Amino acid sequence: MKKSIITILLVLVALTGSAQKISSAKATADDYIKLLNNQGLYAYALDLSQLEKDMYLIAPVIQVYNNGKLEEDILSDFGIAYTNSAPRITIGFYSKCDSLLTFKFQFDEVCGLSFSLPKHPVKNEADNTEEIMYKPIPFAIQPTWKEHEVIPVVAYSSYWYDPEDKICRNCDSRELDANYMNSNTFKFSPHIYVFGVKIWKR
């Protein structure tokens, strides 16, 4: 009887030990993406593979919204457009310092366009301090589109002061839909950059 009890105890100890075993794991792509996001680096892609190759022109778009109003289309006077020679576009940006946002439109292995844009502080009225805080939110890409109309890809928006909770916040859904002008971001954020494209037939 005593021998049986000892055997059972040894088995239980072995099972308990194996259940709490810790081992190393390989870092995944998601792990790296989280680290890069924490450093302010983000990338968003647009799939153009369904368009007939080299038959369309694509122009990058940067729109500036102040307090929910469209104030400026930064690239509208440049007349920059690229043919759809590649199956995708990448829009990426990062922030080396608090006051500047650097972004890049990448159209294929060769063609690309980069800019630096100013970021603006938000005032915390609770303690009268100012801080620069922004957050990107992607748009849900609509299945249908019209030539020469803006296809928004991502909004990069400033935080805003919430007088009810007396904090600065930037909270919205994970994606902005076609009704984005009624979203928290466009209703409350004092400063937004919208990155996107226009597409039309050659």
Rosetta blueprint (number, residue, H / E / L):
1 M L
2 K H
3 K H
4 S H
5 I H
6 I H
7 T H
8 I H
9 L H
10 L H
11 V H
12 L H
13 V H
14 A H
15 L H
16 T H
17 G H
18 S H
19 A H
20 Q L
21 K L
22 I L
23 S L
24 S L
25 A L
26 K L
27 A L
28 T L
29 A H
30 D H
31 D H
32 Y H
33 I H
34 K H
35 L H
36 L H
37 N H
38 N H
39 Q L
40 G L
41 L L
42 Y E
43 A E
44 Y E
45 A E
46 L E
47 D E
48 L L
49 S L
50 Q L
51 L L
52 E L
53 K L
54 D L
55 M L
56 Y E
57 L E
58 I E
59 A E
60 P E
61 V E
62 I E
63 Q E
64 V E
65 Y E
66 N E
67 N L
68 G L
69 K E
70 L E
71 E E
72 E E
73 D E
74 I L
75 L L
76 S L
77 D L
78 F L
79 G L
80 I L
81 A L
82 Y E
83 T E
84 N L
85 S L
86 A L
87 P L
88 R E
89 I E
90 T E
91 I E
92 G E
93 F E
94 Y E
95 S E
96 K E
97 C E
98 D L
99 S L
100 L E
101 L E
102 T E
103 F E
104 K E
105 F E
106 Q E
107 F L
108 D L
109 E L
110 V L
111 C L
112 G E
113 L E
114 S E
115 F E
116 S E
117 L E
118 P E
119 K L
120 H L
121 P L
122 V E
123 K E
124 N E
125 E L
126 A L
127 D L
128 N L
129 T E
130 E E
131 E E
132 I L
133 M L
134 Y E
135 K E
136 P E
137 I E
138 P E
139 F E
140 A L
141 I L
142 Q L
143 P L
144 T L
145 W L
146 K L
147 E L
148 H L
149 E L
150 V L
151 I E
152 P E
153 V E
154 V E
155 A E
156 Y E
157 S E
158 S E
159 Y L
160 W E
161 Y E
162 D E
163 P L
164 E L
165 D L
166 K L
167 I E
168 C E
169 R E
170 N L
171 C L
172 D L
173 S L
174 R L
175 E L
176 L E
177 D L
178 A L
179 N L
180 Y H
181 M H
182 N H
183 S L
184 N H
185 T H
186 F H
187 K H
188 F H
189 S L
190 P L
191 H E
192 I E
193 Y E
194 V E
195 F E
196 G E
197 V E
198 K E
199 I E
200 W E
201 K E
202 R L
